[in-house]
Amino acid sequence: MNKISPPKAILTVGGLGMVAYHAVASQYLYFSQWEHQTIHFAFLFLMVFMSYAIKAKSRLAAAGLYLCLAAALACCVYVYGNIEELEMSQGFPSQAALLAGLWLILATALGTWLCWGLPLLLVAVVFVAYFFLGHLLSGPLYHPAFGFDYVVSMLSVGLSGLYGLFMSISADQVFMFVVFGALLGIFKVEGLLMEMGKILGRRLRGGAGLTGVFSNSLIGMVSGAPVANVAITGPFVLPYMRKSGYSVDEAGGILACSATGSQLMPPVMGAAAFMMATFIGQPYAVVMLAAILPAVLFYFAVALGVQFLSVRKELQIVRMDVDWALIRRRLPVFVLPIGLIFVMLLMRYSPSNTAFWASVVTLVTGFAIKDTRPDRRELVRSLVSGAVTGAKIGISLALIGMVAQTLISTGLGSKLASLIHILAGGQLFIALLVTMVVALILGCAVPPAAAYALCAIIIIPTLTPMGVDLLRAHMFCFYFSIIAAVTPPVGLASLAATGISGGNYAVTSVHGFRLSLSGFILPFLIIYNPLFSFDFSNAVWSVCSLVCILTGLTSLDALLYGAMARPFTPRDYALSAVVMLLSFWLTIWGAHLAPPLCALLTLGVTALLAAQWFWQVRRPPATLRTA
């Protein structure tokens, strides 16, 4: 038996303790809000610093991290023991509180740098520096001078900034779902989902590419992490795709795009979706239900893109054997907890309570089935891994909390919103374009949850006065923050896919970006069409909108890949362009038409697309290449 080193033992015990504490906290309220957040904060420091100290390349670096950890934990102990005093003296800290707050800020910054690199840290540094020094500026960005003690208190020990909304999201919503996702990994769910993906993929020319899309959409229901999805499905689907005839870069692009959609697929959509529920003041079930239709449409468009690409490349169907026995054995491990999550969230149970019971059901069913039963070491490693991942997300949310507090205390948030409104000239479409660009830029530099949070705080106050429903405005920012993971020049999902496939990163990014272009259309449709907020007051337009969205996305993919049932001729390009433009025009402006006219035009668009398909099917195919 291998002897475990003391640092690894501390990490293991700390991880198990963190999971146990949050499991109990999801069921019983033993501590006040601030006590609970302080305990959670201490666990974040423990898991982040210990995990990186173990991997440190030198003893000096490890020793430095241990010292930072000890000081951070001491500060948490101080806050825990003086919560009432700190709450009463917000903005006017004692000398001890000032030192504790300053170290908590620095430790959070260091932890974020270790976990997420410099970009997110630099964004926060700019905002916090503005809090300290904004009074030196002139013009619209000027704010009154704040004392050093006041700023430190508002960012930390005043129980705001590091504490409050974002720490609550980490402690009470995100963490237990991260643990649930880690648990599913040890019960061999990825093998089940791959086999389920083969059921559809083996009958279509897209074959292995469609298997990757379908399996990622299923894994996305429980993961909500694009890079993790790439790591899970990549080793399985990439060989299939290469065998089918896709180039290494095309295969990587398909993998990156389909994995990115995991954060759009309910019920578990990652930290950003939990933040959205908090921002709009609605139960998470509202966000989950609103996300179903866009997520299905996104994967519909991605699957069509893969199919049309395979037609363009004239690939042959690669028959893949489906292990039906494996599906029957392992299906309960996936279906039961997912079904429970849907039911409990719809019944308005809290996310942490839902994730706890989903984890319990996963453990019971996983151990009850011999095929999925892990040993105790695998279980412990999984729980500790989930705790470390949850801590990394939590430390980034703490940093974003400081940015949010800066925007509130200095009034910068309203100033930036006014600036965007001026740039847009009061035009909603221009404001949406600005929002899209900002979200994509932030999403290229920082994690999706952080990018979404910044957009929600800064930009949404610009959109809502223009008549945009609050939920739809948040969904717009959410989508572009997520799609940034596959958008060049910095697409994290594409980078991860390239690391597995061994392809060219730039080419892979372009393929993934082209496949994800439906994700650039859907957010605008969410804004302009009430169908996505389940407003069926105009029933005819609602039905016509759904049909037109399907025909529009189909034609868009056909134009991007130059194929449908057969590779395109110039006439096909022209016809697809007409169908696409008419479809999206009806989706946006159909409410202004009389219902019979709207229905007639929708029928005409559908007939054009169907006629194009049948013309292509009847056209003699070109000589097929061997796959």
VEXDREN-2710 file (C-alpha; in Angstrom, 1 decimal):
% VEXDREN-2710
k/r/px/py/pz
1/MET/0.0/0.0/0.0
2/ASN/1.4/3.4/-1.0
3/LYS/1.9/5.8/1.8
4/ILE/0.1/9.1/1.3
5/SER/2.1/12.3/1.9
6/PRO/0.9/14.7/4.6
7/PRO/0.0/17.5/2.1
8/LYS/-2.1/15.0/0.1
9/ALA/-3.7/13.7/3.3
10/ILE/-4.6/17.2/4.3
11/LEU/-6.1/17.8/0.8
12/THR/-8.0/14.6/0.9
13/VAL/-9.4/15.2/4.4
14/GLY/-10.2/18.8/3.6
15/GLY/-12.0/17.8/0.4
16/LEU/-14.1/15.2/2.1
17/GLY/-14.8/17.6/5.0
18/MET/-15.9/20.3/2.5
19/VAL/-18.3/17.9/0.8
20/ALA/-19.6/16.7/4.1
21/TYR/-20.1/20.2/5.4
22/HIS/-22.0/21.4/2.4
23/ALA/-24.1/18.2/2.3
24/VAL/-25.2/18.8/5.8
25/ALA/-25.7/22.6/5.2
26/SER/-28.0/21.8/2.3
27/GLN/-30.3/20.1/4.7
28/TYR/-29.9/21.9/8.1
29/LEU/-29.2/25.5/9.0
30/TYR/-26.7/25.4/11.8
31/PHE/-25.0/28.7/11.0
32/SER/-26.0/32.2/10.1
33/GLN/-25.5/33.5/6.5
34/TRP/-22.2/35.2/7.3
35/GLU/-20.8/32.3/9.3
36/HIS/-21.7/29.9/6.5
37/GLN/-20.0/32.0/3.9
38/THR/-16.9/32.3/6.1
39/ILE/-16.6/28.6/6.6
40/HIS/-17.1/28.1/2.8
41/PHE/-14.4/30.8/2.2
42/ALA/-12.0/28.9/4.4
43/PHE/-12.6/25.7/2.5
44/LEU/-12.0/27.6/-0.8
45/PHE/-8.5/28.7/0.4
46/LEU/-7.7/25.3/1.8
47/MET/-8.5/23.4/-1.4
48/VAL/-7.0/25.9/-3.8
49/PHE/-3.7/26.5/-2.0
50/MET/-3.2/22.9/-1.0
51/SER/-3.9/21.6/-4.5
52/TYR/-1.3/23.9/-6.0
53/ALA/1.3/23.5/-3.2
54/ILE/1.3/19.8/-3.9
55/LYS/2.1/20.5/-7.5
56/ALA/4.7/23.2/-6.8
57/LYS/8.0/22.7/-8.6
58/SER/10.1/23.9/-5.7
59/ARG/10.0/23.6/-1.9
60/LEU/10.2/27.4/-1.7
61/ALA/7.1/27.9/-3.8
62/ALA/5.2/25.3/-1.8
63/ALA/6.3/26.9/1.5
64/GLY/5.1/30.3/0.3
65/LEU/1.7/28.8/-0.6
66/TYR/1.5/27.1/2.9
67/LEU/2.2/30.4/4.5
68/CYS/-0.4/32.2/2.4
69/LEU/-2.9/29.5/3.3
70/ALA/-2.2/29.7/7.0
71/ALA/-2.6/33.5/7.0
72/ALA/-5.9/33.3/5.0
73/LEU/-7.3/30.7/7.3
74/ALA/-6.3/32.9/10.3
75/CYS/-8.2/35.8/8.7
76/CYS/-11.3/33.6/8.2
77/VAL/-11.1/32.6/11.9
78/TYR/-10.9/36.3/12.8
79/VAL/-14.0/37.2/10.6
80/TYR/-15.9/34.3/12.0
81/GLY/-15.3/35.4/15.6
82/ASN/-16.1/39.1/15.0
83/ILE/-19.0/39.0/12.5
84/GLU/-21.4/41.2/14.5
85/GLU/-18.7/43.8/15.1
86/LEU/-17.7/43.8/11.4
87/GLU/-21.3/44.1/10.2
88/MET/-21.9/47.1/12.5
89/SER/-18.6/48.9/11.6
90/GLN/-18.9/48.4/7.8
91/GLY/-16.7/51.0/6.1
92/PHE/-14.8/51.9/9.4
93/PRO/-12.7/48.8/10.2
94/SER/-10.4/48.4/13.2
95/GLN/-6.7/48.0/12.6
96/ALA/-7.0/44.2/13.0
97/ALA/-10.0/44.1/10.7
98/LEU/-8.1/46.2/8.1
99/LEU/-5.2/43.8/8.1
100/ALA/-7.5/40.8/7.8
101/GLY/-9.4/42.3/5.0
102/LEU/-6.3/43.3/3.1
103/TRP/-4.9/39.8/3.3
104/LEU/-8.2/38.2/2.3
105/ILE/-8.2/40.4/-0.9
106/LEU/-4.6/39.5/-1.7
107/ALA/-5.2/35.8/-1.0
108/THR/-8.2/35.8/-3.3
109/ALA/-6.3/37.5/-6.0
110/LEU/-3.4/34.9/-5.7
111/GLY/-5.9/32.0/-5.7
112/THR/-7.6/33.4/-8.8
113/TRP/-4.2/33.8/-10.6
114/LEU/-3.3/30.2/-9.7
115/CYS/-6.7/28.8/-10.9
116/TRP/-7.6/31.0/-13.9
117/GLY/-4.4/32.8/-15.0
118/LEU/-3.8/36.6/-15.4
119/PRO/-6.7/37.8/-17.6
120/LEU/-9.4/37.5/-14.9
121/LEU/-7.1/38.9/-12.3
122/LEU/-6.2/41.9/-14.4
123/VAL/-9.8/42.7/-15.0
124/ALA/-10.4/42.8/-11.3
125/VAL/-7.3/44.8/-10.6
126/VAL/-8.4/47.5/-13.0
127/PHE/-11.8/47.8/-11.3
128/VAL/-10.4/47.7/-7.8
129/ALA/-7.7/50.3/-8.7
130/TYR/-10.6/52.5/-10.0
131/PHE/-12.2/52.2/-6.5
132/PHE/-9.0/53.5/-4.9
133/LEU/-8.0/56.1/-7.5
134/GLY/-11.0/57.1/-9.4
135/HIS/-11.2/60.5/-7.6
136/LEU/-8.0/61.4/-9.5
137/LEU/-9.8/61.2/-12.9
138/SER/-11.8/64.0/-14.5
139/GLY/-15.0/63.9/-16.5
140/PRO/-17.7/61.3/-16.3
141/LEU/-15.5/58.6/-14.6
142/TYR/-14.7/60.8/-11.6
143/HIS/-16.1/59.6/-8.2
144/PRO/-15.7/61.2/-4.7
145/ALA/-12.5/60.2/-2.8
146/PHE/-12.8/57.1/-0.6
147/GLY/-10.4/56.4/2.3
148/PHE/-8.2/53.4/2.1
149/ASP/-9.8/51.8/5.2
150/TYR/-13.3/52.3/3.7
151/VAL/-12.4/50.7/0.4
152/VAL/-10.8/47.6/2.0
153/SER/-13.8/47.2/4.3
154/MET/-16.3/47.4/1.5
155/LEU/-14.3/44.9/-0.6
156/SER/-13.9/42.3/2.2
157/VAL/-14.4/42.5/6.0
158/GLY/-17.4/44.8/5.7
159/LEU/-19.2/41.6/4.6
160/SER/-19.6/42.9/1.1
161/GLY/-17.4/42.4/-2.0
162/LEU/-15.8/39.1/-1.2
163/TYR/-18.9/38.2/0.8
164/GLY/-22.6/38.5/-0.1
165/LEU/-24.3/37.6/-3.4
166/PHE/-21.5/35.9/-5.3
167/MET/-20.1/34.0/-2.3
168/SER/-23.7/32.8/-1.6
169/ILE/-24.0/31.6/-5.2
170/SER/-20.9/29.5/-4.8
171/ALA/-21.7/28.1/-1.4
172/ASP/-25.5/27.5/-1.7
173/GLN/-26.0/26.7/-5.4
174/VAL/-22.9/25.8/-7.4
175/PHE/-20.7/23.7/-5.1
176/MET/-23.0/20.7/-4.6
177/PHE/-23.8/20.5/-8.3
178/VAL/-20.1/20.4/-9.1
179/VAL/-19.7/17.5/-6.6
180/PHE/-22.7/15.7/-8.3
181/GLY/-21.0/16.0/-11.7
182/ALA/-17.8/14.6/-10.3
183/LEU/-19.7/11.7/-8.8
184/LEU/-21.3/10.8/-12.2
185/GLY/-17.8/10.5/-13.7
186/ILE/-16.8/7.5/-11.5
187/PHE/-20.0/5.6/-12.3
188/LYS/-18.9/5.3/-16.0
189/VAL/-21.8/7.4/-17.3
190/GLU/-19.6/8.6/-20.2
191/GLY/-19.6/5.1/-21.7
192/LEU/-23.4/5.0/-21.5
193/LEU/-23.8/8.3/-23.2
194/MET/-21.4/7.4/-26.0
195/GLU/-23.4/4.2/-26.7
196/MET/-26.6/6.3/-26.7
197/GLY/-25.0/8.7/-29.1
198/LYS/-24.2/5.9/-31.5
199/ILE/-27.9/5.0/-31.8
200/LEU/-28.6/8.0/-33.9
201/GLY/-25.1/8.6/-35.3
202/ARG/-24.7/5.1/-36.9
203/ARG/-27.7/5.6/-39.2
204/LEU/-26.7/8.9/-40.7
205/ARG/-23.8/10.0/-43.0
206/GLY/-22.6/12.3/-40.2
207/GLY/-21.9/9.1/-38.3
208/ALA/-19.2/9.6/-35.7
209/GLY/-19.5/13.4/-35.8
210/LEU/-23.2/13.1/-34.8
211/THR/-22.3/10.7/-32.1
212/GLY/-20.0/13.3/-30.6
213/VAL/-22.8/16.0/-30.8
214/PHE/-25.4/13.8/-29.3
215/SER/-23.2/12.4/-26.5
216/ASN/-22.0/15.9/-25.6
217/SER/-25.6/17.2/-25.4
218/LEU/-26.4/14.4/-23.0
219/ILE/-23.3/14.9/-20.9
220/GLY/-24.1/18.6/-20.9
221/MET/-27.3/17.8/-18.9
222/VAL/-25.1/17.0/-15.9
223/SER/-21.8/18.7/-16.6
224/GLY/-22.1/22.3/-17.7
225/ALA/-18.3/22.5/-18.3
226/PRO/-17.1/22.7/-21.9
227/VAL/-13.4/21.8/-21.3
228/ALA/-14.4/18.9/-19.0
229/ASN/-16.7/17.6/-21.7
230/VAL/-13.9/17.7/-24.3
231/ALA/-11.7/15.7/-21.9
232/ILE/-14.5/13.2/-21.3
233/THR/-15.7/12.6/-24.9
234/GLY/-12.6/13.4/-26.9
235/PRO/-10.7/10.2/-26.4
236/PHE/-13.8/8.2/-27.5
237/VAL/-15.2/10.2/-30.4
238/LEU/-12.1/11.5/-32.1
239/PRO/-10.9/8.1/-33.3
240/TYR/-14.4/7.4/-34.6
241/MET/-14.5/10.7/-36.5
242/ARG/-11.0/10.2/-38.0
243/LYS/-12.1/6.7/-39.1
244/SER/-15.2/8.2/-40.7
245/GLY/-13.1/10.6/-42.9
246/TYR/-13.2/13.9/-41.0
247/SER/-9.9/15.7/-40.9
248/VAL/-8.2/16.1/-37.5
249/ASP/-9.1/19.8/-37.4
250/GLU/-12.7/19.2/-38.4
251/ALA/-13.0/16.5/-35.7
252/GLY/-11.6/18.9/-33.1
253/GLY/-13.9/21.7/-34.2
254/ILE/-17.0/19.4/-33.9
255/LEU/-15.9/18.3/-30.5
256/ALA/-15.2/21.8/-29.3
257/CYS/-18.5/23.2/-30.5
258/SER/-20.7/20.4/-29.2
259/ALA/-18.9/20.5/-25.8
260/THR/-19.4/24.3/-25.6
261/GLY/-23.1/23.7/-25.8
262/SER/-23.0/21.8/-22.6
263/GLN/-23.4/25.0/-20.6
264/LEU/-26.6/25.7/-22.6
265/MET/-28.3/22.4/-21.9
266/PRO/-30.5/22.0/-18.8
267/PRO/-30.8/21.0/-16.0
268/VAL/-27.2/21.7/-14.9
269/MET/-25.9/24.7/-16.9
270/GLY/-22.9/25.8/-14.8
271/ALA/-22.3/28.6/-12.4
272/ALA/-23.5/31.3/-14.8
273/ALA/-27.0/30.0/-14.9
274/PHE/-27.3/29.9/-11.1
275/MET/-26.1/33.5/-11.1
276/MET/-28.8/34.4/-13.6
277/ALA/-31.5/33.0/-11.4
278/THR/-30.2/35.2/-8.5
279/PHE/-29.9/38.3/-10.7
280/ILE/-33.5/38.0/-12.0
281/GLY/-34.9/37.1/-8.6
282/GLN/-36.5/33.9/-9.8
283/PRO/-36.1/30.2/-8.9
284/TYR/-33.6/28.3/-10.9
285/ALA/-36.4/26.3/-12.5
286/VAL/-37.5/29.5/-14.4
287/VAL/-34.0/29.7/-16.0
288/MET/-33.9/26.0/-16.6
289/LEU/-37.2/26.0/-18.5
290/ALA/-36.4/29.1/-20.5
291/ALA/-33.1/27.4/-21.6
292/ILE/-34.6/24.2/-23.0
293/LEU/-35.8/25.5/-26.3
294/PRO/-32.7/27.5/-27.2
295/ALA/-30.5/24.5/-26.2
296/VAL/-32.4/22.0/-28.3
297/LEU/-32.3/24.4/-31.3
298/PHE/-28.5/25.0/-30.8
299/TYR/-27.8/21.2/-30.9
300/PHE/-30.3/20.8/-33.8
301/ALA/-28.3/23.3/-35.8
302/VAL/-24.9/21.8/-34.8
303/ALA/-26.1/18.3/-35.8
304/LEU/-27.3/19.6/-39.1
305/GLY/-24.0/21.3/-39.7
306/VAL/-22.1/18.1/-39.1
307/GLN/-24.5/16.2/-41.4
308/PHE/-24.1/18.7/-44.2
309/LEU/-20.3/18.7/-43.7
310/SER/-20.3/15.0/-44.2
311/VAL/-22.4/15.3/-47.4
312/ARG/-20.0/18.0/-48.7
313/LYS/-17.1/15.6/-48.0
314/GLU/-19.1/12.7/-49.5
315/LEU/-18.4/10.5/-46.5
316/GLN/-19.8/7.1/-46.2
317/ILE/-21.9/5.8/-43.3
318/VAL/-19.6/4.0/-40.8
319/ARG/-21.6/1.3/-39.0
320/MET/-21.0/1.4/-35.3
321/ASP/-22.1/-1.4/-33.0
322/VAL/-24.2/-0.3/-30.1
323/ASP/-23.8/-2.2/-26.8
324/TRP/-27.5/-2.5/-25.9
325/ALA/-26.7/-4.5/-22.8
326/LEU/-24.4/-1.8/-21.4
327/ILE/-27.2/0.8/-22.0
328/ARG/-29.7/-1.3/-20.1
329/ARG/-27.3/-1.8/-17.2
330/ARG/-26.1/1.7/-16.8
331/LEU/-29.2/3.7/-17.8
332/PRO/-30.6/4.0/-14.3
333/VAL/-27.4/5.7/-13.1
334/PHE/-28.1/8.6/-15.5
335/VAL/-31.9/8.7/-15.8
336/LEU/-32.9/8.5/-12.1
337/PRO/-30.8/11.5/-10.8
338/ILE/-31.5/13.6/-13.9
339/GLY/-35.2/13.0/-13.5
340/LEU/-35.0/13.8/-9.8
341/ILE/-33.2/17.1/-10.6
342/PHE/-35.9/18.2/-13.0
343/VAL/-38.7/17.2/-10.6
344/MET/-37.2/18.9/-7.5
345/LEU/-36.2/22.1/-9.3
346/LEU/-39.7/22.4/-10.8
347/MET/-41.1/21.9/-7.3
348/ARG/-39.0/24.9/-6.3
349/TYR/-36.5/23.0/-4.0
350/SER/-33.2/24.8/-3.6
351/PRO/-30.3/23.9/-5.9
352/SER/-28.1/22.7/-3.1
353/ASN/-30.9/20.4/-1.7
354/THR/-31.6/19.1/-5.2
355/ALA/-28.0/18.4/-5.9
356/PHE/-27.6/16.6/-2.5
357/TRP/-30.5/14.2/-3.2
358/ALA/-29.4/13.7/-6.8
359/SER/-25.9/12.7/-5.4
360/VAL/-27.5/10.3/-3.0
361/VAL/-29.5/8.6/-5.7
362/THR/-26.4/8.4/-7.9
363/LEU/-24.4/6.8/-5.1
364/VAL/-27.2/4.3/-4.3
365/THR/-27.8/3.3/-8.0
366/GLY/-24.1/3.3/-8.9
367/PHE/-23.2/1.0/-6.1
368/ALA/-26.2/-1.2/-6.6
369/ILE/-25.1/-2.0/-10.2
370/LYS/-22.1/-4.2/-10.4
371/ASP/-21.0/-2.8/-13.7
372/THR/-20.7/0.7/-12.4
373/ARG/-19.5/0.1/-8.8
374/PRO/-16.3/1.9/-8.0
375/ASP/-13.8/1.1/-5.3
376/ARG/-13.5/3.3/-2.2
377/ARG/-10.3/5.0/-3.5
378/GLU/-12.1/6.0/-6.7
379/LEU/-15.0/7.4/-4.7
380/VAL/-12.7/9.5/-2.5
381/ARG/-10.6/10.8/-5.4
382/SER/-13.8/11.8/-7.2
383/LEU/-15.2/13.7/-4.2
384/VAL/-11.9/15.5/-3.6
385/SER/-11.6/16.3/-7.3
386/GLY/-15.2/17.8/-7.1
387/ALA/-14.3/19.8/-4.1
388/VAL/-11.1/21.3/-5.8
389/THR/-13.1/22.1/-8.9
390/GLY/-15.9/23.8/-6.8
391/ALA/-13.2/25.7/-4.9
392/LYS/-11.7/27.0/-8.1
393/ILE/-15.1/28.3/-9.3
394/GLY/-15.8/29.8/-5.8
395/ILE/-12.5/31.7/-5.7
396/SER/-13.3/33.3/-9.1
397/LEU/-16.8/34.3/-7.9
398/ALA/-15.3/35.9/-4.8
399/LEU/-13.1/38.0/-7.0
400/ILE/-16.0/39.0/-9.2
401/GLY/-17.8/40.0/-6.0
402/MET/-15.1/42.7/-5.5
403/VAL/-15.7/44.0/-9.1
404/ALA/-19.5/44.1/-8.5
405/GLN/-19.0/46.1/-5.2
406/THR/-16.7/48.5/-7.1
407/LEU/-19.4/49.1/-9.7
408/ILE/-22.0/49.7/-6.9
409/SER/-20.0/51.9/-4.5
410/THR/-18.5/54.1/-7.2
411/GLY/-21.6/54.4/-9.4
412/LEU/-19.4/53.1/-12.3
413/GLY/-22.0/50.6/-13.3
414/SER/-24.6/53.2/-14.1
415/LYS/-22.0/55.4/-15.8
416/LEU/-21.0/52.5/-18.2
417/ALA/-24.6/51.7/-18.9
418/SER/-25.2/55.4/-19.8
419/LEU/-22.2/55.3/-22.1
420/ILE/-23.4/52.2/-23.9
421/HIS/-26.8/53.8/-24.3
422/ILE/-25.2/56.9/-25.9
423/LEU/-23.1/54.8/-28.2
424/ALA/-26.2/52.9/-29.3
425/GLY/-28.1/56.1/-29.9
426/GLY/-31.1/54.5/-28.2
427/GLN/-31.3/51.8/-30.9
428/LEU/-31.9/48.3/-29.5
429/PHE/-30.1/46.4/-32.3
430/ILE/-26.9/48.5/-31.9
431/ALA/-27.0/48.0/-28.1
432/LEU/-27.3/44.3/-28.7
433/LEU/-24.3/44.3/-31.1
434/VAL/-22.3/46.2/-28.4
435/THR/-23.4/43.6/-25.8
436/MET/-22.4/40.8/-28.1
437/VAL/-18.9/42.2/-28.7
438/VAL/-18.3/42.9/-25.0
439/ALA/-19.5/39.4/-24.0
440/LEU/-17.3/37.8/-26.6
441/ILE/-14.2/39.8/-25.6
442/LEU/-14.7/39.1/-21.9
443/GLY/-15.5/35.4/-22.7
444/CYS/-12.2/35.1/-24.5
445/ALA/-10.2/36.4/-21.5
446/VAL/-12.1/35.1/-18.4
447/PRO/-14.2/32.1/-17.4
448/PRO/-17.8/32.1/-18.8
449/ALA/-19.3/32.7/-15.4
450/ALA/-17.1/35.7/-14.8
451/ALA/-17.8/37.0/-18.3
452/TYR/-21.5/36.7/-17.9
453/ALA/-21.5/38.3/-14.4
454/LEU/-19.6/41.3/-15.7
455/CYS/-22.0/41.7/-18.7
456/ALA/-25.0/41.3/-16.4
457/ILE/-23.8/44.0/-14.1
458/ILE/-22.7/46.5/-16.7
459/ILE/-24.8/46.0/-19.8
460/ILE/-28.2/44.7/-18.8
461/PRO/-29.2/48.0/-17.2
462/THR/-28.8/49.4/-20.7
463/LEU/-31.1/46.8/-22.4
464/THR/-34.0/46.7/-19.9
465/PRO/-35.0/50.5/-20.4
466/MET/-35.2/49.7/-24.1
467/GLY/-38.1/47.4/-23.4
468/VAL/-36.2/44.0/-23.3
469/ASP/-37.6/41.6/-20.8
470/LEU/-35.2/41.0/-17.9
471/LEU/-34.9/37.2/-18.4
472/ARG/-34.4/37.5/-22.1
473/ALA/-31.7/40.2/-21.6
474/HIS/-29.9/37.9/-19.3
475/MET/-30.2/35.0/-21.7
476/PHE/-28.7/37.1/-24.4
477/CYS/-25.6/37.9/-22.3
478/PHE/-25.4/34.4/-21.1
479/TYR/-25.3/32.9/-24.6
480/PHE/-22.6/35.0/-25.9
481/SER/-20.5/34.5/-22.8
482/ILE/-20.7/30.8/-23.4
483/ILE/-20.1/30.8/-27.1
484/ALA/-16.9/32.7/-26.5
485/ALA/-15.4/29.4/-25.5
486/VAL/-15.3/28.4/-29.2
487/THR/-14.8/31.8/-30.7
488/PRO/-11.3/32.7/-32.1
489/PRO/-8.8/33.9/-31.3
490/VAL/-9.0/32.5/-27.8
491/GLY/-11.4/29.5/-27.7
492/LEU/-10.8/27.5/-24.6
493/ALA/-12.9/24.5/-25.8
494/SER/-11.0/24.6/-29.1
495/LEU/-7.7/24.7/-27.3
496/ALA/-8.6/21.7/-25.2
497/ALA/-9.8/19.8/-28.3
498/THR/-6.6/20.5/-30.1
499/GLY/-4.6/19.2/-27.1
500/ILE/-6.4/15.8/-27.5
501/SER/-6.6/15.7/-31.3
502/GLY/-3.1/17.0/-32.1
503/GLY/-4.4/19.2/-34.8
504/ASN/-3.8/22.8/-35.7
505/TYR/-5.3/25.2/-33.1
506/ALA/-6.2/28.0/-35.5
507/VAL/-7.8/25.7/-38.1
508/THR/-9.7/23.8/-35.3
509/SER/-11.0/27.1/-33.9
510/VAL/-12.3/28.2/-37.3
511/HIS/-14.2/24.9/-37.8
512/GLY/-15.7/25.1/-34.3
513/PHE/-16.6/28.7/-34.8
514/ARG/-18.4/28.0/-38.1
515/LEU/-20.3/25.2/-36.6
516/SER/-21.4/27.4/-33.7
517/LEU/-22.7/30.3/-35.8
518/SER/-26.3/29.2/-34.9
519/GLY/-25.3/30.3/-31.4
520/PHE/-24.9/33.8/-32.8
521/ILE/-28.4/33.9/-34.3
522/LEU/-30.4/32.4/-31.4
523/PRO/-29.7/35.1/-28.9
524/PHE/-31.1/37.8/-31.2
525/LEU/-34.2/35.6/-31.8
526/ILE/-34.6/35.3/-28.0
527/ILE/-34.8/39.1/-27.8
528/TYR/-37.1/39.7/-30.7
529/ASN/-39.5/36.7/-30.4
530/PRO/-41.6/36.1/-27.3
531/LEU/-41.8/32.3/-28.1
532/PHE/-38.6/31.9/-26.1
533/SER/-40.2/33.3/-23.0
534/PHE/-43.3/31.1/-23.4
535/ASP/-45.6/33.9/-24.5
536/PHE/-48.2/32.2/-26.7
537/SER/-50.6/35.1/-26.9
538/ASN/-50.2/35.2/-30.6
539/ALA/-50.7/31.4/-31.2
540/VAL/-50.4/31.5/-35.0
541/TRP/-47.1/33.5/-34.9
542/SER/-45.7/31.2/-32.2
543/VAL/-46.3/28.1/-34.3
544/CYS/-45.0/29.9/-37.4
545/SER/-42.0/31.2/-35.5
546/LEU/-40.9/27.7/-34.5
547/VAL/-41.3/26.4/-38.0
548/CYS/-39.4/29.4/-39.4
549/ILE/-36.6/29.0/-36.9
550/LEU/-36.1/25.4/-38.0
551/THR/-36.1/26.3/-41.7
552/GLY/-33.9/29.3/-41.1
553/LEU/-31.2/27.3/-39.1
554/THR/-31.4/24.5/-41.7
555/SER/-30.7/26.9/-44.6
556/LEU/-28.0/28.7/-42.6
557/ASP/-26.1/25.5/-42.1
558/ALA/-26.6/24.5/-45.7
559/LEU/-25.1/27.8/-46.8
560/LEU/-22.2/27.5/-44.5
561/TYR/-21.3/24.0/-45.7
562/GLY/-22.5/24.2/-49.3
563/ALA/-24.6/21.0/-49.1
564/MET/-27.8/19.5/-48.0
565/ALA/-28.8/16.2/-49.5
566/ARG/-26.2/16.8/-52.2
567/PRO/-23.3/19.4/-52.6
568/PHE/-24.7/22.8/-53.7
569/THR/-25.0/24.3/-57.1
570/PRO/-25.2/28.1/-57.5
571/ARG/-29.0/27.7/-57.7
572/ASP/-29.0/25.9/-54.3
573/TYR/-27.0/28.7/-52.7
574/ALA/-29.5/31.4/-54.0
575/LEU/-32.5/29.4/-52.9
576/SER/-31.1/28.7/-49.4
577/ALA/-30.3/32.3/-48.9
578/VAL/-33.9/33.3/-49.8
579/VAL/-35.3/30.7/-47.4
580/MET/-33.0/31.7/-44.6
581/LEU/-33.7/35.5/-44.9
582/LEU/-37.5/34.9/-45.2
583/SER/-37.5/32.5/-42.3
584/PHE/-35.7/34.9/-39.9
585/TRP/-37.7/37.9/-41.2
586/LEU/-40.9/36.1/-40.3
587/THR/-39.5/35.0/-36.9
588/ILE/-38.8/38.6/-36.0
589/TRP/-41.6/40.6/-37.8
590/GLY/-44.3/38.0/-38.3
591/ALA/-46.4/39.5/-35.4
592/HIS/-47.1/42.6/-37.6
593/LEU/-48.7/40.4/-40.3
594/ALA/-52.3/39.2/-40.3
595/PRO/-52.3/35.6/-39.0
596/PRO/-53.5/34.0/-42.3
597/LEU/-50.8/35.8/-44.2
598/CYS/-48.1/34.8/-41.6
599/ALA/-49.3/31.2/-41.9
600/LEU/-49.3/31.3/-45.7
601/LEU/-45.8/32.8/-45.9
602/THR/-44.5/30.2/-43.4
603/LEU/-46.0/27.4/-45.5
604/GLY/-44.4/28.9/-48.6
605/VAL/-40.9/29.0/-46.9
606/THR/-41.3/25.4/-45.8
607/ALA/-42.4/24.3/-49.2
608/LEU/-39.3/26.0/-50.8
609/LEU/-37.0/24.2/-48.4
610/ALA/-38.8/20.9/-49.0
611/ALA/-38.7/21.4/-52.8
612/GLN/-35.0/22.1/-52.6
613/TRP/-34.4/18.9/-50.6
614/PHE/-36.4/16.8/-53.1
615/TRP/-34.6/18.3/-56.1
616/GLN/-31.3/17.4/-54.6
617/VAL/-32.4/13.9/-53.7
618/ARG/-33.5/13.3/-57.3
619/ARG/-30.4/14.8/-58.7
620/PRO/-27.8/12.1/-59.6
621/PRO/-25.0/12.1/-57.0
622/ALA/-21.4/12.7/-57.9
623/THR/-19.0/9.8/-57.8
624/LEU/-18.4/9.0/-54.2
625/ARG/-15.0/8.9/-52.6
626/THR/-14.0/6.0/-50.5
627/ALA/-14.3/7.0/-46.8
END
